[in-house]
Amino acid sequence: MFDMDRWLKRLWMVNGVLLLGLLVLGTGALLVSWLSGAFGGKNSVVAPDTTRAGPIKPRAVRFSAPREIWSTKTRVVIVRYGKGQQGAGFGSGSDMSSGAAYLYRGDRDSDGPRVNLIFLTGTEPGRVLLDRPAFISWLDYPTDKSDSLQRWITYHIAFDDSNKDGRLDSDDRSELYVSDLEGSDLRRVLPPGMRLLDEDPLGDGRHLIVTALQVPNDWRGSEDELRERAYLYDVPTGVTTPYVGLDSLVQRAARVLGRP
């Protein structure tokens, strides 16, 4: 005869073992996450605590070998903070130092955050790109013949600690900038009130297509409610204009979604 009580007891026992296993796994994941934040931190730059008495420890600076910018005499040098400048708990304060960046063209994240760029052109004096606190989250320059139409360098740069966590890193909002291939004439692309989403060359050797969110003053709502806009940036003239054709097609697609 089928023993219902014994079967239910075994079922509850199995469920209990499974629940215990899930609790152990969840606790372990939380512990690993906490340890990573406490001892590892993220790849970021943190200002030293200038409120403390005594000398400030010098920052560890590392740099790459000069890298060729295709079809020019200019070479770019990647400047980084050493590993000692990374991670949560190193220093504090509101003054940020120069920025950092994601991996790009063979860079290793373990080398430390990218903090600046130096441009060398022949025997002429070099040029340092940034002269104020910044975080470079993207960098693109021509490296071979496939980039022959690109006569500029593109950067995503965060100059402000937008989330107020005391550091500059990938969580801070970046703005789109361009310069010439010698690292001079650094210019911001989007007008104020626009939050960068993406950019890509148009393919004509002159324009960038830029997408961004239009953010009203004192906005406190969700990003899902913000309108996305498209712009054309004329690199030689430095003029940004609305990409009216693409905007109108996007609005048409939005109306399709609103149909029953």
Secondary structure, DSSP 4 states (H G I P E B T S, - for coil): ---HHHHHHHHHHHHHHHHHHHHHHHHHHHHHHHHIIIII--S-EE---TTSSSPPPPPPEEEPPPEEPTTSSEEEEEEEE-GGG-STTS---S---S------TT--GGG--EEEEEEEETTSPPEES-SS--EEEEEE---SGGGTT--SEEEEEE-S-TT-SSEESTTSPPEEEEE-TTS-S-EE-SPTTEEEEEEEE-SSSSEEEEEEEE--TT--S-GGGSEEEEEEEETTTTEEEE-HHHHHHHHHHHHHHT--
